[in-house]
Amino acid sequence: MNLLFLRTLGMYIVFFKCLMKGEKLSLREIWNKKEEYHLTLYGIIFWIIILIVSFSTVIFCIKNNLSI
């Protein structure tokens, strides 16, 4: 998997985390400090959550005979 994709996912997590704290950071500022914010780690965590939710939904639909 491309690290650019994971860093981009991580960038949005950090962006929304900063918004929740009330900080005003632009996406460019976050991208320039990508090592400081561990964007790849956040991206991997977010991607795993997306996969878990997706597969859980499919399994739930299959168990309950629902169409996807």
BATORDO-200187 format. One record per atom (N, C-alpha, C, CB): residue in one letter; z, x, y. Coordinates in steps of 0.05 Angstrom, whole numbers, padded with zeros to 5 digits, always signed. Glycine has a CB too. Example, Ala and Ser with C-alpha at 12.3 -4.5 7.8 and 13.67 -1.06 7.14 Angstrom:
2
A+00156+00264-00114;A+00156+00246-00090;A+00156+00264-00066;A+00181+00226-00089;S+00142+00257-00045;S+00143+00273-00021;S+00157+00258+00001;S+00114+00282-00012;
This chain:
68
M+00000+00017-00023;M+00000+00000+00000;M+00000+00018+00025;M+00024-00019+00000;N-00013+00009+00045;N-00016+00024+00069;N+00010+00024+00085;N-00039+00013+00086;L+00019+00048+00094;L+00043+00050+00110;L+00040+00037+00137;L+00051+00079+00113;L+00015+00036+00147;L+00011+00023+00173;L+00018-00006+00172;L-00019+00027+00182;F+00011-00019+00150;F+00018-00047+00146;F+00049-00051+00146;F+00006-00058+00120;L+00063-00034+00131;L+00092-00036+00129;L+00105-00030+00156;L+00103-00018+00108;R+00095-00010+00170;R+00106-00004+00196;R+00102-00027+00216;R+00094+00022+00207;T+00079-00040+00214;T+00074-00063+00232;T+00093-00086+00226;T+00045-00073+00229;L+00098-00091+00201;L+00118-00112+00194;L+00146-00104+00204;L+00119-00116+00163;G+00153-00079+00201;G+00178-00069+00211;G+00180-00070+00241;G+00183-00041+00201;M+00158-00066+00254;M+00158-00066+00284;M+00165-00094+00293;M+00130-00058+00294;Y+00155-00115+00280;Y+00161-00142+00289;Y+00190-00149+00283;Y+00142-00162+00275;I+00201-00139+00261;I+00229-00144+00255;I+00247-00131+00277;I+00237-00133+00227;V+00241-00106+00284;V+00256-00093+00305;V+00253-00107+00331;V+00248-00063+00307;F+00229-00117+00337;F+00223-00131+00362;F+00241-00156+00364;F+00194-00138+00364;F+00241-00172+00343;F+00257-00197+00343;F+00287-00191+00343;F+00250-00215+00320;K+00295-00169+00329;K+00323-00161+00329;K+00332-00153+00358;K+00327-00137+00310;C+00315-00139+00372;C+00321-00131+00400;C+00322-00156+00418;C+00300-00112+00410;L+00304-00175+00413;L+00305-00200+00429;L+00331-00215+00424;L+00281-00218+00421;M+00341-00215+00400;M+00366-00229+00394;M+00390-00215+00408;M+00371-00229+00363;K+00388-00189+00412;K+00409-00175+00426;K+00406-00177+00456;K+00409-00145+00418;G+00384-00187+00465;G+00379-00190+00494;G+00365-00166+00506;G+00405-00195+00508;E+00356-00147+00490;E+00343-00123+00501;E+00313-00130+00505;E+00345-00099+00481;K+00302-00118+00525;K+00273-00123+00532;K+00257-00098+00524;K+00269-00130+00562;L+00248-00097+00500;L+00231-00074+00491;L+00203-00085+00485;L+00243-00061+00466;S+00183-00070+00493;S+00155-00078+00487;S+00148-00067+00459;S+00135-00068+00508;L+00128-00079+00447;L+00119-00069+00421;L+00109-00040+00422;L+00096-00087+00410;R+00098-00032+00445;R+00089-00004+00448;R+00113+00015+00448;R+00073-00001+00474;E+00135+00008+00461;E+00159+00025+00461;E+00170+00027+00433;E+00180+00013+00480;I+00170+00005+00418;I+00181+00006+00391;I+00163+00024+00374;I+00183-00022+00379;W+00136+00021+00377;W+00118+00036+00360;W+00120+00066+00366;W+00089+00027+00365;N+00124+00073+00391;N+00127+00102+00398;N+00152+00114+00387;N+00126+00105+00429;K+00172+00098+00382;K+00198+00108+00370;K+00200+00100+00341;K+00222+00098+00387;K+00178+00100+00326;K+00178+00090+00299;K+00197+00105+00280;K+00151+00090+00287;E+00202+00130+00284;E+00220+00145+00267;E+00249+00137+00273;E+00216+00175+00270;E+00254+00132+00299;E+00281+00124+00307;E+00290+00097+00296;E+00283+00125+00337;Y+00270+00079+00295;Y+00276+00051+00286;Y+00272+00046+00256;Y+00260+00032+00302;H+00263+00066+00241;H+00258+00063+00212;H+00240+00039+00206;H+00285+00060+00197;L+00217+00039+00219;L+00199+00016+00216;L+00189+00012+00188;L+00175+00019+00234;T+00185+00033+00173;T+00175+00031+00146;T+00196+00018+00128;T+00167+00058+00134;L+00221+00025+00131;L+00242+00014+00116;L+00245-00016+00121;L+00269+00028+00122;Y+00245-00024+00146;Y+00246-00053+00153;Y+00222-00067+00142;Y+00248-00056+00183;G+00198-00055+00143;G+00174-00067+00133;G+00175-00072+00103;G+00150-00050+00139;I+00186-00052+00088;I+00189-00055+00059;I+00208-00078+00052;I+00199-00028+00047;I+00230-00079+00067;I+00250-00100+00062;I+00238-00127+00067;I+00275-00096+00079;F+00223-00130+00090;F+00211-00155+00097;F+00189-00163+00077;F+00198-00153+00125;W+00174-00143+00067;W+00153-00149+00047;W+00165-00159+00021;W+00136-00124+00042;I+00187-00147+00013;I+00201-00155-00012;I+00211-00184-00009;I+00224-00136-00019;I+00222-00190+00014;I+00231-00218+00019;I+00208-00237+00018;I+00245-00220+00047;I+00185-00230+00030;I+00162-00248+00029;I+00153-00252+00000;I+00139-00236+00045;L+00153-00231-00016;L+00145-00234-00044;L+00164-00251-00060;L+00142-00206-00057;I+00190-00247-00056;I+00210-00263-00070;I+00207-00293-00063;I+00238-00253-00063;V+00204-00299-00038;V+00201-00327-00029;V+00176-00339-00041;V+00201-00329+00001;S+00154-00323-00041;S+00129-00334-00051;S+00131-00339-00081;S+00106-00314-00046;F+00141-00320-00097;F+00143-00324-00125;F+00163-00346-00132;F+00150-00298-00139;S+00185-00348-00117;S+00204-00369-00122;S+00192-00396-00118;S+00229-00365-00104;T+00176-00399-00097;T+00163-00424-00092;T+00144-00432-00115;T+00147-00423-00065;V+00128-00413-00124;V+00110-00418-00146;V+00125-00425-00172;V+00092-00393-00152;I+00146-00411-00178;I+00162-00417-00202;I+00175-00445-00199;I+00184-00396-00206;F+00185-00451-00176;F+00197-00478-00171;F+00177-00500-00176;F+00209-00480-00143;C+00153-00496-00165;C+00132-00516-00168;C+00123-00519-00197;C+00107-00509-00151;I+00121-00497-00212;I+00113-00498-00240;I+00135-00512-00257;I+00108-00470-00251;K+00160-00506-00251;K+00182-00518-00267;K+00184-00548-00262;K+00209-00505-00259;N+00177-00557-00238;N+00179-00585-00232;N+00153-00600-00233;N+00191-00589-00204;N+00133-00588-00245;N+00106-00600-00248;N+00094-00609-00222;N+00107-00623-00268;L+00097-00593-00202;L+00085-00599-00176;L+00060-00582-00172;L+00106-00593-00153;S+00041-00592-00157;S+00017-00576-00151;S+00022-00559-00127;S-00007-00595-00147;I+00010-00536-00127;I+00014-00516-00106;I-00007-00521-00084;I+00013-00487-00116;
